[in-house]
Amino acid sequence: MNPSPTGVPDGEAIDVQRFLNEHRFSPYQWAIFVLSFLIVLMDGFDTAAIGFIAPSLISEWGVDKPSLAPVLSAALFGLAFGALGSGPLADRFGRKWLLLGSVVLMGVASLASATAQNLGHLEFWRFVTGLGLGAAMPNAVTLMNEYCPDSKRSFITNSMFCGFPIGSAFGGFFAAWLIPNFGWRSLLVLGGVVPLVLAVLMLFVMPESVRFMVVRKAPIERIRRVLSRISADAQRAGAFVMGELGAAGQRASAPPKRGLSVILSRQFLVGTVMLWIAYFSGLVIVYGLVNWMPVLFKEAGIPPAKAAVIAALFQLGGIGAIFFGYLMDRFNPNRIIATGYFLTCIAVGLIGQAVGSAPLVLAAAVFLAGLMMNAAQSSMQALAAAYYPTAGRATGVAWTLGIGRFGGIAGSFLVAELARRHLPLPEVFMLVGIPGLVAAAALLIKDRCSPEEGRSAFVPASGTH
């Protein structure tokens, strides 16, 4: 066999992950990154939009705050069921087509939401929108993760997931301009048109996960065609293999498993449950604040446009996830994220103390809380993706997000109940911050019981011919 200039002999079986590790992050991988980033950005935009239109719904339809709770949480129910259903399907049939279909559903349902004439209609279409959102995010995270080199996996995945808080922040900035000039429906129209345009780009650019193709023994030419866009060395391969190792460093000899049978196996069960608890607790805080801060700030006497901009700063703080990703690639990722959740509890309590202060002080408190909260929460996808092998990764990520969405529902109803009881705002924010302590404790338990990330697999290395 004659070696290529980079040392790959003709006809050699190439381990896909080693191939990704040894070649630079190519323009093709950057294209996958950008598309995945935009998917998650639109997910964040659409998820947060309902919170920004809530004050307008109260004024236009004459409803009270508790009546909004079902509408605010309808998309979260859809998000939960969309994620729970899409994960096992993606591990069986692939990531790309589920991802494409979910983006189309997201766009169409958002446009339909803009035509709603009452709370019931809006609640239904927000649920359908949530189904698309729930399926899109975990598959985007999984697909991007499976094109990452090991040394930058958390950094790249977290950077991609920053699209979610940035999209949520854009929702606030666009709401401050669109709603006063064009009404609340215009925000939902924007959230529907952009995903449909994005779906067209995905159809022609987005590939299937190369790791999934190897595991499912796709034709070698199909795999070679994708990897050749990363490096021409792939043309010289005679076969493609996956070399995921068991926890003891030996190749797995058990029959291949996938989906739920992987993530609920004895090997992964404790870590799986702790991931669910941490993500659930984090979303209690995220959605409790994102959905209700504009309303709470308005009642505190802050003008609606200014309240929307200040609330948007909470999500803009998600850029901190990039720094967390850098740390996770170098230190213990469970402890890094647990620290973020602990600091979140403190920072959220500070928001309540800052209400009534100068707008700049309140804005700084909101941004600081968002920096800690979103850095921790946005890192959970990378943590879950690294924890599971290829055969269960989409299910593991999707079920972490899906179970966690019920935390978002709980957060929305929690703040609604606290508002109904007319608790002072400092107490409201203090209570909303407590789940951060629960999330931190769950990750420390996971670290003690399942310290190794991404080391285990149920799929033995095998050639693809």
C-alpha positions in Angstrom: 0.0 0.0 0.0 1.3 3.5 -0.9 0.8 6.1 1.8 -0.8 9.5 1.0 1.1 12.7 1.8 -0.6 12.7 5.2 0.1 9.1 5.9 -3.1 7.3 4.9 -2.2 4.1 3.0 -4.4 3.1 0.0 -7.1 0.7 0.9 -6.7 1.2 4.7 -9.7 1.0 7.0 -10.1 4.4 8.5 -11.5 5.0 12.0 -14.0 7.9 11.4 -13.4 9.6 14.8 -9.6 9.4 14.4 -10.0 10.9 10.9 -11.9 13.8 12.3 -9.3 14.2 15.1 -6.4 14.3 12.7 -7.7 16.7 10.1 -8.3 20.4 10.5 -11.9 21.6 11.0 -12.8 22.1 7.4 -15.0 24.6 5.6 -17.6 21.8 5.1 -17.7 21.3 8.9 -18.1 25.0 9.4 -21.1 24.9 7.0 -22.6 22.2 9.2 -21.9 24.3 12.2 -23.5 27.4 10.7 -26.7 25.5 9.7 -26.9 23.9 13.1 -26.3 27.2 14.8 -29.1 28.8 12.8 -31.5 26.0 13.7 -30.8 26.4 17.4 -31.0 30.2 17.0 -34.5 29.9 15.5 -35.4 27.5 18.2 -34.5 30.0 20.9 -36.2 32.9 19.0 -39.5 31.0 18.7 -39.4 29.5 22.2 -38.9 33.0 23.8 -41.4 34.8 21.5 -44.4 33.9 23.5 -43.0 35.5 26.6 -42.5 38.8 24.7 -46.0 38.9 23.2 -47.6 38.0 26.6 -48.2 41.7 27.6 -49.9 42.3 24.3 -52.1 39.3 24.7 -53.2 40.6 28.1 -54.1 44.0 26.6 -55.7 42.8 23.4 -57.7 39.8 24.6 -58.4 41.1 28.1 -57.0 38.0 29.9 -55.3 37.8 33.3 -51.9 36.5 34.0 -52.8 33.0 35.3 -54.9 32.4 32.1 -51.7 32.8 30.1 -50.0 29.9 31.8 -51.4 27.2 29.4 -50.4 29.2 26.4 -46.9 29.9 27.7 -46.4 26.2 28.5 -48.1 24.7 25.4 -44.9 24.9 23.3 -43.0 23.3 26.1 -45.4 20.3 26.1 -44.7 20.1 22.4 -41.0 20.5 22.9 -41.0 17.6 25.4 -43.0 15.2 23.2 -41.1 16.2 20.1 -37.8 15.5 21.8 -38.9 12.2 23.4 -40.2 10.9 20.1 -37.5 12.1 17.8 -34.5 10.7 19.7 -35.2 7.0 19.2 -36.3 7.7 15.6 -33.1 9.5 14.8 -31.0 6.6 16.3 -32.9 4.2 14.0 -33.4 6.2 10.8 -30.8 9.0 10.9 -30.4 12.6 12.0 -30.8 14.6 8.7 -34.3 13.9 7.6 -35.9 14.2 11.1 -34.0 17.5 11.5 -35.3 18.8 8.1 -38.9 17.8 8.8 -38.8 19.3 12.3 -37.6 22.7 10.9 -40.3 22.7 8.3 -43.0 21.9 11.0 -41.6 24.6 13.2 -41.9 27.2 10.4 -45.4 26.3 9.3 -46.8 26.1 12.8 -45.4 29.4 13.8 -47.1 31.1 10.8 -50.3 29.4 11.8 -49.9 30.7 15.3 -49.9 34.2 13.9 -53.5 33.7 12.7 -54.9 32.7 16.1 -57.9 34.6 17.2 -58.2 33.3 20.8 -56.1 31.6 23.5 -57.4 28.1 22.5 -56.2 28.4 18.9 -52.9 29.9 20.0 -52.4 27.2 22.5 -52.9 24.5 19.9 -50.5 26.0 17.3 -47.9 26.7 20.0 -48.0 23.0 20.9 -47.5 22.0 17.2 -44.7 24.5 17.0 -43.1 22.9 20.0 -43.2 19.5 18.4 -41.0 20.8 15.6 -38.7 22.7 18.1 -38.4 19.7 20.3 -37.3 17.4 17.5 -34.9 20.0 15.9 -32.7 20.9 18.8 -31.4 17.5 20.0 -30.8 16.3 16.4 -28.9 19.5 15.6 -26.7 19.0 18.7 -26.2 15.3 17.9 -25.3 15.9 14.3 -22.9 18.7 15.1 -21.3 16.7 17.9 -20.7 13.7 15.5 -18.6 15.9 13.2 -16.4 17.3 15.9 -12.8 16.4 16.8 -12.5 15.1 20.4 -10.2 17.9 21.5 -12.7 20.6 20.7 -16.0 18.8 21.0 -17.5 20.7 24.0 -16.2 24.0 22.7 -17.7 23.6 19.3 -21.0 22.1 20.5 -21.4 24.9 23.1 -20.6 27.5 20.6 -23.2 26.1 18.3 -25.8 26.0 21.1 -25.1 29.7 21.9 -27.6 30.2 19.0 -30.4 29.4 21.5 -29.9 32.2 24.0 -28.8 34.6 21.2 -32.1 33.7 19.3 -34.0 34.3 22.5 -32.3 37.7 22.9 -33.1 38.6 19.3 -36.7 37.8 20.2 -36.6 40.6 22.7 -34.8 43.1 20.5 -37.2 42.4 17.6 -40.2 42.5 19.9 -39.2 45.9 21.1 -39.4 47.1 17.5 -41.9 44.9 15.7 -44.7 44.8 18.3 -45.2 48.5 18.7 -45.1 49.0 14.9 -46.7 45.9 13.5 -48.4 44.1 16.3 -47.6 40.9 18.2 -48.4 38.6 15.2 -45.5 40.0 13.2 -43.0 38.4 15.7 -44.6 34.9 15.0 -44.5 35.6 11.2 -40.8 36.2 11.4 -40.4 33.1 13.5 -42.1 31.1 10.7 -40.6 32.5 7.5 -36.9 32.1 8.6 -37.1 28.4 9.4 -38.7 27.6 6.0 -35.8 29.5 4.2 -33.4 27.6 6.4 -35.0 24.3 5.4 -34.2 24.9 1.8 -30.5 25.4 2.6 -30.4 22.3 4.7 -31.9 20.2 1.9 -28.9 20.8 -0.3 -26.0 21.3 2.2 -26.7 19.3 5.4 -25.3 15.8 5.4 -26.3 12.7 7.4 -24.1 12.0 10.4 -21.0 10.2 9.2 -20.8 8.2 12.5 -24.4 7.1 12.1 -23.7 6.0 8.5 -20.8 3.9 9.7 -22.7 2.3 12.5 -25.6 1.5 10.2 -23.3 0.2 7.5 -24.2 2.7 4.8 -22.5 2.2 1.3 -18.8 3.1 1.4 -19.1 5.5 -1.5 -21.7 7.5 0.4 -19.4 7.8 3.5 -16.4 8.5 1.3 -18.3 11.3 -0.5 -19.0 13.1 2.7 -15.6 12.7 4.3 -13.9 13.7 1.1 -15.4 17.2 1.6 -13.4 17.3 4.9 -10.2 15.9 3.5 -9.2 14.2 0.2 -7.5 11.5 2.3 -10.9 9.8 2.6 -10.7 8.8 -1.1 -7.9 6.4 -0.3 -9.9 4.4 2.3 -10.9 0.9 1.7 -13.3 0.8 4.6 -14.6 3.0 7.4 -14.9 1.8 11.0 -15.9 3.0 14.5 -13.5 2.3 17.3 -15.5 3.3 20.3 -14.2 1.5 23.4 -15.8 0.0 26.4 -15.2 1.4 29.9 -12.4 -1.0 30.6 -10.7 -0.1 27.3 -11.8 -3.3 25.4 -13.9 -3.4 22.3 -17.5 -4.3 23.1 -18.5 -7.8 22.3 -22.2 -7.6 23.2 -24.8 -7.5 20.5 -25.3 -3.9 19.3 -28.0 -2.0 21.1 -29.5 1.4 20.4 -31.8 4.1 21.7 -33.4 3.6 25.0 -31.8 0.2 25.6 -28.4 2.1 25.7 -29.3 5.0 27.9 -31.3 3.0 30.4 -28.8 0.2 30.7 -27.1 -0.4 34.1 -23.9 1.2 32.7 -25.6 4.6 32.0 -28.7 4.6 34.2 -27.4 6.7 37.1 -25.8 9.3 34.8 -28.9 9.4 32.7 -31.2 10.1 35.6 -28.8 12.8 37.0 -28.7 14.5 33.5 -32.5 14.5 33.5 -32.7 16.1 37.0 -30.1 18.7 36.2 -31.6 19.7 32.9 -35.2 19.7 34.4 -34.1 22.0 37.3 -32.2 24.3 35.0 -35.2 24.8 32.8 -37.4 25.6 35.8 -35.3 28.7 36.1 -34.9 29.5 32.4 -38.6 29.3 31.4 -39.8 30.8 34.6 -37.8 33.9 33.9 -37.9 34.1 30.1 -41.7 33.7 30.0 -42.5 36.0 33.0 -39.8 38.6 33.3 -41.4 41.0 30.7 -44.7 40.8 32.6 -43.1 41.1 36.1 -41.0 44.1 35.0 -44.0 45.8 33.5 -45.9 45.4 36.7 -42.9 46.9 38.6 -43.5 50.1 36.5 -40.9 49.5 33.7 -42.2 50.5 30.3 -43.0 47.4 28.1 -40.3 48.2 25.4 -37.6 48.7 28.0 -38.8 45.6 30.0 -38.4 43.5 26.8 -34.9 44.7 26.2 -33.8 44.2 29.8 -35.3 40.7 29.8 -33.6 39.9 26.6 -30.2 40.5 28.3 -30.8 37.3 30.3 -30.6 35.2 27.2 -27.8 37.2 25.7 -25.7 36.1 28.6 -25.6 32.7 26.9 -22.4 33.6 25.2 -20.8 32.4 28.5 -21.3 28.8 27.2 -18.4 29.3 24.8 -16.1 29.8 27.8 -17.6 26.8 29.6 -17.0 24.7 26.5 -13.4 25.7 26.5 -13.1 24.7 30.2 -15.0 21.4 29.7 -12.5 20.2 27.1 -9.7 20.7 29.6 -11.2 20.0 33.1 -13.9 17.9 34.7 -17.1 18.9 32.8 -19.5 17.8 35.5 -17.9 20.0 38.1 -17.6 23.0 35.7 -21.3 23.0 35.0 -22.3 22.3 38.6 -20.3 25.4 39.6 -22.3 27.4 37.0 -25.6 26.2 38.4 -24.5 27.1 42.0 -23.6 30.6 40.9 -26.9 30.8 39.0 -28.9 30.4 42.3 -27.1 33.4 43.8 -27.3 35.6 40.6 -31.1 35.0 40.1 -31.7 36.1 43.7 -29.8 39.3 42.9 -32.3 40.2 40.2 -35.1 40.5 42.8 -32.9 42.8 44.8 -32.2 45.0 41.8 -35.8 45.6 40.8 -36.6 49.2 41.7 -33.0 50.2 41.3 -31.6 52.2 38.4 -32.4 50.5 35.0 -28.6 50.0 34.5 -28.3 48.1 37.8 -31.2 45.9 36.9 -29.9 45.3 33.4 -26.5 44.3 34.9 -28.1 41.9 37.3 -30.2 40.3 34.6 -27.2 39.9 32.3 -25.1 38.4 35.1 -27.8 35.8 36.0 -28.2 35.0 32.3 -24.4 34.6 31.9 -24.3 32.0 34.7 -27.6 30.2 33.9 -27.1 29.9 30.1 -23.5 29.0 30.4 -24.5 26.0 32.6 -27.7 25.1 30.8 -26.3 25.4 27.3 -23.4 23.1 28.3 -25.7 20.3 29.2 -26.2 19.2 25.6 -22.5 18.8 25.1 -22.3 16.9 28.4 -25.0 14.5 27.3 -23.6 14.0 23.8 -20.2 13.1 25.2 -21.7 10.7 27.7 -23.4 8.4 25.3 -22.1 6.2 22.4 -23.2 6.7 18.8 -25.9 4.0 19.0 -27.7 5.9 21.8 -26.5 9.5 21.4 -29.5 11.0 19.7 -31.9 9.3 22.2 -29.7 10.3 25.1 -29.5 14.0 24.1 -33.2 14.1 23.0 -34.5 12.5 26.2 -32.4 14.8 28.4 -33.9 17.7 26.6 -37.4 16.2 26.5 -37.6 15.3 30.2 -36.0 18.7 30.9 -38.8 20.4 29.1 -41.2 19.4 31.8 -39.1 21.6 34.1 -39.8 24.5 31.7 -43.5 23.8 32.1 -43.1 23.6 35.9 -41.2 26.9 35.8 -44.0 28.7 33.9 -46.7 27.5 36.3 -44.5 28.1 39.3 -44.0 31.8 38.5 -47.7 32.1 37.6 -48.6 30.7 41.0 -46.2 33.0 42.8 -47.6 36.0 40.9 -51.2 34.9 41.8 -50.1 34.9 45.5 -48.8 38.4 45.1 -45.4 37.6 46.5 -42.8 40.4 46.5 -40.5 40.3 43.6 -37.4 39.6 45.7 -39.0 36.5 47.1 -40.2 35.4 43.7 -36.6 35.5 42.2 -35.1 33.9 45.3 -37.5 30.9 45.0 -36.9 30.6 41.3 -33.2 30.4 41.8 -33.3 27.4 44.2 -33.5 24.7 41.5 -29.9 25.7 40.6 -28.8 24.0 43.8 -30.6 20.9 42.8 -29.0 20.8 39.4 -25.5 21.3 40.9 -26.1 18.4 43.3 -27.3 16.1 40.5 -24.2 16.7 38.4 -21.9 16.1 41.4 -23.6 12.7 41.9 -23.2 11.9 38.2 -19.5 12.8 38.5 -19.1 10.5 41.4 -21.0 7.5 39.8 -20.1 8.0 36.1 -16.9 10.1 35.9 -15.9 9.0 32.4 -17.5 10.8 29.4 -18.1 9.1 26.1 -15.9 6.1 26.8 -18.5 3.3 26.4 -20.2 1.9 23.3 -22.4 -0.9 22.4 -21.3 -1.0 18.7 -18.1 -3.0 17.9 -15.8 -1.6 15.2 -16.8 -3.1 11.9 -15.9 -2.4 8.3 -18.3 -0.7 5.9 -18.0 -2.1 2.4 
